[in-house]
């Protein structure tokens, strides 16, 4: 059985441009990790990777938008019963994020900001919370 996913609803599609150098590095790493599924990745990502601080300039913002679109196109778009799932999670001081993959390719993205209380959790609990939320969604 295959289940279709809506790409326009994904957390990736709604993801705002990075607001700090830490977010910029994190997003650059995620894009680089999935670069093998994006045609002409280096040319498209150049302005985004050359940015050293936020806010991004117009070229950096355009590059960021193009990368989000290409990452969504690179995702499988369907869930297959014959492939195992992999959940990758990440947590920062202010947000959690997860990526659901099959066969090494992204299927879905999820992220959200942490509330004031959750920001006080230890890093391991934030990572666990990201995994739990990924399984719930």
Beta strands, then each sheet from edge to edge (+ up, - down):
strand 1: 2-4
strand 2: 78-80
strand 3: 85-91
strand 4: 95-102
strand 5: 105-113
sheet 1: 1+ 2-
sheet 2: 3+ 4- 5+
end
